[in-house]
Amino acid sequence: MIFTSLNFALFFLIVAVINYLLPVKYRYIWLLGASIYFYMFTSPIYILVAASIVLLTYYGGIEIEKQGDKKESFRLYVFTIIANVAFLIFFKYTNFFTSIVFDTINFSRQKLLHAGPPIANSLLVNIAAPLGISYLTFQAIGYLIEIKRGNHPAEKKLGHLATFLLFFPKIIAGPVERAHHFLPQISETKKFEYSNVSTGLKLLVWGLFKKLVVADRLSIYVNAVLGNADHHNGLTLITGTIFYVFQMYADFSGYTDMALGLAKILGFDLVQNFNRPLFAKSVTEFWRKWHISLSTWFADYFYNPIAVAKRDWGSWGIVYAFFLTFVVLGFWHGANWTFIVFGALQGLALTIEFFTRKQRKYIRKKIPSLANSIAGILFTVGYFGFSLIFFRSTSLKEAFIIIKRIFTARGGAIYIENPSIILFSIASIVFFMLVEFKKEYLDHLFTFSDNKNWLIRNCYYCMLLLIILIAGVFDGGEFIYFQF
């Protein structure tokens, strides 16, 4: 059930109305039931996987907290973490790892032993990963770590923990919530407040604009170009890559806005996931603004422990920690070498920025502030766009074909099958980025979306709705991050 579908609109309307009609103490049960229905809508069998993770995390957390023996507590902690990771690895990475094993065996047999035909991979898992399993397991692991560290008590109510892990606005593509932020909200008395509904609807409309007008319209051109790289010249491929940067950002941040809006209408606050990353002046700053809930999760539970463990290495310990972190973060996106390369490219850039921070600071003093900001933004967005070639490609071979043709296929005009698609795409990007620019640099000036004047504020959102109806692409396209 996609957020942009009529089925979901009807589903959410029913959920929201009944939620506020119920007594406060029963609302979490209703929201849990709605979340289970939402999760089962596409593949009902996968609720067994989600239920297993919830039960494992619930009982594991309680036992870790009450266990007096530190060694036994640590063993339980390690077991529950490994068990959660095992779910993720089985459904998401089994084929990747077994393929590596069989490829290695076949290479050895043919090159060293000169054996016969290759051995087929008999361990392939021909099932799709449950929706949102990465986000579900990451939230469960974070919850268990905080219990072990003594930062959060184990939740005694199974229904509360299940609601936290399965809450439907965030279950498929985040944000990655923390228990200390979300669990207390379940018990709070949430009266119907017009301000919550108003704020939530605003986020929903803006998220719909990003998804339907920007991302889905850009996807028409991006799919035609990057999906058929052999037929296009370098200029066209560059254009497609640039469009994909904006498509990715509008698609993912659009989903996040909608998730935050849906939760807000129900009386819940989710963490912010984006802070206008396309205005970042370095790759380091970019990752403080992009997918914030995931990058901070990796910082707290992966990077920091490694950096502390390798502190004797000095600066190289820090480099090792964040390079490994970004390789794993890239691999988190999917079982493909392309995602590993994507993560490694981010780690490489961060390494270079770490070792050149003094030199870059010196250079910035010699260059006018505006020129320095523009150069930093252009480089950061350009580098991110380059790395997204690997992110989008289905194989390294496909990615290298695109890169090669960008530099070698120079002849011919830019591909324009339908001029209106290009015009609408450029117009949507310009409007989108003007709004982002205003929020980033001129937020203190006149505003339309939050204007105190009722007429100006509502005319703005009526205009957005009109643009969505006229220029939106209503083909039921899924959000990009649903696959992760």
N, C-alpha and C positions, 0 to 999 in steps of 0.2 A: 504494500500500500504506500504509494508515493505521496509526499506532502502536497504536491501540486495537482493531485487528482480529486475529482468530485467525490469519490468514495471516501477519501480521507476527510474531506471537508464535512461530510455528513457524520462520519464517525466522531470527529473531534467535537462537533456541535453537541452531539448527544452526551459525550463524555463530560464536557464542560458544564452543561446545564445540570445534569444529575449530580455532578461533583459538589455543586454549591447547594443543592437541595438536601443532600445527605447530612446527618450530624457529623461534626468534625472527627470524632473518634472512629468513624467507619469509612472516611474518605480514602484513606490509604488502601483499604481493601478494594474499593471500587477502582482506584487508579492502577492497582496491581493487576486486577482482572482485565482492565482495558489494555494494559501493557502486554499481558500474556496473549490476549486476542490479537493485538497488533503484530506481535512476534510470530504468531502461528498463521497469520493470514496467507503468507506465501508458501511456507513449508512447515506444516504442523508438527512433523516428527522432530524438528530441531528444538522444540521446547524441552525435550528430554535432556539435551545437551545443556541448555541454559539452566534447567532445574538442578542438574548434577553439579554445575559450577556454584550455584547459589547455596546448595546444601553443604557442599564441601567447604566453602568459604565461611558459612555460618557456624558450623560445628567446629571447624578448625580454629576460627577466631576465639570461640569460647574456651576451647581446650588449651590454646596457647596462653591465654590470659590467666586461667585458674591453676595451671600446672606449677606446682611449687619447685619442682626439680628443674633447674635451669637447662641441664643437658637434655632432659626429656622435652622441655618446652621448645628448645632449639630444633630437636629432631622433628617434632610436630610441625613447626614453622617451615622447615625445609621441605617436608613431605607435602604440605598444602601448596606451597609455592610451585614445586616441581609438578604436582598433579594439575594445577591450573595451566602451567606452561605446556604440559603434555597435551591437553585438549587443543591448545592453539597450534602446536606443532603437527599433531595428527591431521587436523582438518585443513591446515593451510600450507604445510611444508613437507608432508610425506612424499609427494611425487617429486619434489625438488631434490630432496636428499637421496632418495632411492635411485633417481636418475643419475645423480653424480656417481653413486657406487657402481651402477651397471655400466655407465660410460667408461669409468676407470678400468673395470674388468675387461670390457670389450677392447679398449685401447691396448691393454697389456697383452691380451690374447692374440690380437692381430699384429701388433708391432714387434712383440718380443717372442711369442710362441708360434706366430704364423698359423693360427687356428682357423677354423671354418667361419661360417656366418655368425654375426653378433647374437648374443643372448638377449632375448626380449625381457623387458622389465616386468616381472610377474607380480610386483608389489604395488603397482599403481592403484591409487584410490580413486575410483570413478564416481565421486560424490562432491557436490559443491560445499564450500565452507558455510556454516550457519551465518546468517546476516549479523554483522556487528560483533563477531566473536572476539576480535582484537580489542575492542573497547570494553566489552564485558570482562574479559580476563584481566586487562590492565587495571580496571577499577577494583576488581577483586584482589589482585596482587598488592596494589597500593594500600588498600584497607588492611590487609594482613601485616604488611610492613609497619604501618603506623601502630598497630596493636603491639607488635614485637618491640618497637622502640618506646612504647609506653606513652605515646602521644594521643592515643584515642582508645577509649574503652570498647570492649567487644559488644556488639549490638545483641541484646537479649531477645528482641522480638524478631522472629524469622520473617514476618510480613514486612517489617520496616526495612530490613536488609535487602529483601527481594525487590521491594519498590525502588530502593536506591540503585540497585544493579540493573533493573529491567525497565526503568521509567522510559516510556516510549518516545518522548521527543528526542532523547539523546542516545538511545540504544544502538542505532545503526551507524552513525558517524560522529558521535560525540556531541559536545565536548566531553573530555575525560574528567569526570567529577571526582572530588575528594569526599570521603565519608564525613569529615568534620564540617564540611560546608553544606552538604545536602541532608544528612540524616536528621539534624535538629529541625529542619524545615518541615519534616513529616508530622511532627507532634505539635507544631504551632497552630494556633487558632487562626484560620484564614477566612475572614469574612469577605463577602463579595465587595470588591473595590473597583470603582469606575476607572481609577488611574491605572490599575493593573491591566484591565482590559484594553484601555486606550493605548498604553505603552506596548502591550503585546501585539495589538493589531497593526500599529505602526511598524514594528519589527517584521511582522508577517508580510506586509505590503512591500517593504523595501527588499526583503528576501525574495519575494516573488519577482520583483523587477530584476534583481540580479540574475536569478535563475532563468526566467522565461524570455526576458528581453535582451540580456547581455550574453549569458553563458550558452543557452540553447541556440541562439541565432549565430553566435560565433562558431559553434560546433559544426554547422553546416559546411562552412568554408574549411575549417580545420580538418574535418574528416575527409573532405574531398582532396585536400592537398597532402597532408602528412600521411594519410592512409594510402596514397598512390604516389609516393616520392619519385619513382622511376619516370613518371610522366611530366614532371614539373622542373622548372629551372630554379636557379639559386635564389633569385629575388622573390619568387613565389613561395619558396620554402621558408625564407626568412619571414615573410609576411604571415605565413601560417603559424610559424613558431611564436611570433609576437602575439598573434591572436590567441594562441593557446595559453599564454601567460595570463591574459585577461579572462579567458574562459575558465581556467582553473581557479583563479582567485574569486571570480564572481559566483561560480558554481559552489565552491566549498564555503565561502563566507556567506553566501545566500542561504545555504542549508543551515548554517549556524544561527543566522539571524532568525530564521523561521523556528528553529528549535528553541531559542531563547524566548521568542514571542509566544509560542505555544505554552511553554512552561510558565511564563509570566501571567498569562490569562488564567492559568490554574492556580496561581499564587506562589509559584516557585521561582527562585532566582538561580540561573545557571551561570557558570563562569564565562567571562569573555574569551573568545578564541582568536580574534584578530584585532590588530590595532594599526590599520592602514600600512601594511608591510611594503607596499610598492613605493612608499616614500622613504624607505630605509636607505641610509647612506653607506652602508657596509653590509657584508654578508652576516657578520656578527649581530648587527642591529636587526637585520631581516628576521633572524630566527628568534628574536625577542618579541617580534610582532606577528609572526606567522604560526598558526596552529599552536597557540600559546599553551593550552592545557596539555598537549602531548609533549612539547619541548620542555616544559617545566617538570612533567612527570619523569622524563628521561634524566633531567638534571638532578632531581632529588633522589631517584632510586637507582640510577645507573652511573651517571657521570661522577657525582660527588663521592660515592664509595670507592670508585676506581681511582679518582684523583687523590683521595686520602691514602689509599693503599700504596700508591706509587709516588708519594710525596718526596721520598728519598731521591727520586730521579730529577728533582728540580723542575725546570721549565718543560723538560721533555716528558715528565709525568703528566703534566697538564695537557700537552699536545696528544700524548698517547690516549688519555681519557676521552677527550672530545672527538678525536678521530675515530676511535672505536665506537663511541656513542653514536656518531652519525652514520657509520657503516651499518650498525644494528638498526638504527632508526630507518634508514633506507630499506633494509631488508624487511622491516616490519610492514612496509607497504605491500609486499607481495613476494612470492617465491619465484624470483627471476633475477638473473644476473644484472639486468638493467637497473633494478632498484638498488642493488648493492653499489653499482657504479654511481648512481645518483647520489647516494649517501656519501660515498667516498669523495665525490667532487665537492660536496659541502664541507666535509672534513678537511680537504686540501686547502680550500679557500680560507677557512678559519685558522688553519695552521699558519698560512702565509700572513694573514692579518695579525696574528698573535706575535710573530717574530718581527714584523715590520711596524709595530704600533708607534715606536719612537720616531722612525723615519717619516711615517705618514703624518704624525702630529707636527713635525717640523715643516713638511711640505704645505700642510693646511695653513700655517701661519704666513706663508709666502703667497698664497693664492686668495683672491677675494672670496668672501664667505659664500656668495651666491654661486659663483663658478664652481667652488668646491662642492657645494651641495648638489648641483646639477650633475657634475661629473660622478659623484658618489652614487647618486640614484640611478643614472644611466648604466654605470658598470654593474651595480647590484642586480638590477632588473634584467640586464643583458646576460649576466652570468647565470642567473636563475633560469632564464629562458633556454639557454644552452643546455643546462642540466636537465631541463624538462624534456628534451629530445629523447634522452634515455628513459625518463620516467614514463613517457607515453608509448614508446616503442615496445613491440612484443618480443623483440630479441636484440642482442647487441649488433647483429648483422644489419638489421633494419635501421638501427640508430646510426651506424657508421655510413650507411648508404645516404641517409639524409644529410649528415655532416659533409660527406664527400661532395654531394651534388650542390650544396650551398656554396662551396668554394670552386667548383669546376664547371657546373652547368650555367654558363653566363649568358647564353644567347636567348632570344625570344622575349616576348612581352609578358607582363605579369598575368596570371590566370584570373580571368573574370568571366565566369559563365553567366552569372545573373547580377548585373550592376546594382540592383536594389538590395541584394544581400550584403554587398560591400558597403553601400551607403548606410543602410540600417545598422550594420555592425560598427562602423566608425562612429556614427552618431551616438549609439548606445555607450561605446567606450568613453567618448568625450563627456557625455552627461554624467556617467558613473564617476569618472575621475574628477570632474569639477566638484561634485558633491564631496568626494573624498578629500580633495585639496582644501575645500572650504572648512571641513571639519579639522583637518590637520593644522592649517596655518591661520585661518580666519574665523575660528569658532566663536570668538567674542563679538563678532559683528552681527549684522542683521541675519536672522535665520528664518527659514520657511517651515521646516518640519516641526519645530518646537516654538513657533511664534506665539506670543501671548494673545494675539488677535485671533479669535475663533475662525473668522472668515478666511484669513490668509492661510492659517494652518490647514484647514479642511480643504481649501481650494488646491493646495499643494498635493495632498494625498488623492484628491479626485483626479488631478492631472496624472499622477503616477498610475492610478488604476486605468485611466483612459489609454495611456501609453501601453500598459500591459495588454489590454484588450486589442489594441490596434497592431502593435509590433511584436507581441509575445508569440513564442513558438509552442503551441499546445499539442505536442506529439507524445506526451507521456515519457519523455526522456528521463532516465535515472540520474541521480547525482553521481558525480565521478567517484567520490569517496565511499559510495555504498559497497564497492568491490573490496574494500580494505577492512 
